[in-house]
């Protein structure tokens, strides 16, 4: 029996007879030739049948096999730089063919243009097409690279609760649910607060899982349910935090370039842009960034841009501001020292400037905006309690969090990285809904 191989191994089997197990993505035939593009979960390969080399009845089966039928293809591997596929440059000359299941009727996502709503309704099938397949393969590699870097740099994985008694970053974007006799519990916005407890046992930790934000947002950057990794470090100040982040991001990008080059090329990604993503990254203060935005606004002749860039000191940056700032750099850029009023309650104030926090956002180039947000955390219990009261948060729910500052408090810092925004940036795609297998939007919870 010929060996059963995966398409990603095909270069190692040139001149040999093999078996590919998969599904027919596309089919064409002309005269005595029939072409199948077969996918097996690891890539796509062109398979060619010549009428004179196989049984005529078998040729007719191949020439008319419906899209997405499951098949076993036996054939000889040939190198051909013209052959389409992922990876391309190889094809299989069919010597044998077995149908596992022939699709009956028309496959819903035929090879023609479909509207976004139609594709979203058929997301369970849409993920089979090459572009979506490539994006989700990149996503898997990004997640692997995230864990690899953290696990190899002294971080301990800690699983934090998805059901929590209080908000991490405000109460207006929470999903609540009744929790037996304990009142209302909430789907977690973040595992950060729990990780701040964990660092006093393990020094450097991270949690990684789904988070939920009940924001009624329809922008291309927002999901209701998304995956976030959140590292937290004891004895770490803001400068140390930025050093960790730039090493972390550089590793992720370079790992994807190494392992998913074909997927990125199939998506039309400009690899030269990603190849520049190596530490160190430029750093700019909020004050200096605001000055640059003011200068850009004054110099532009575009009235719409002028309006979008209208901002006052104390405001957080939105998408237009982040986009214009990142045009000034060819790498991700750190913006640090945001106004205290624009950030979460737990951020350490800047020495001598209580209206400024020791916070930092990392903005990706090409208009992709914030991919990480972090800060040095407040380590003084009295100041933390004062901030909780200023934000009108329930003191009882945060009693344990304040308690951490009474027993061995140290300077500590952390950040969160959203997987989906990172996937969108690295793949160079427009909308975040394509970066997760089954996106949850304010108007979509199916399939």
MOCORCOR-V526117 format. One record per helix or strand of 3 or more residues. SS is the DSSP state (a for helix, b for strand). FROM is the first residue (numbers start at 0). LEN is the number of residues. If there is no record, write none. Layout:
# MOCORCOR-V526117
ss=(SS:SS)
from=(FROM:FROM)
len=(LEN:LEN)
This chain:
# MOCORCOR-V526117
ss=(a:b:b:b:a:b:b:a:a:a:b:b:a:b:b:a:a:a:b:a:a:a:b:a:b:b:b:a:a:b:a:a)
from=(6:16:32:43:55:69:89:115:122:129:175:183:191:203:224:237:260:270:281:285:302:318:332:339:352:358:368:380:395:411:418:431)
len=(7:14:7:7:8:10:12:6:4:23:3:4:11:9:10:22:6:5:4:14:6:8:4:3:5:6:9:10:11:7:9:4)
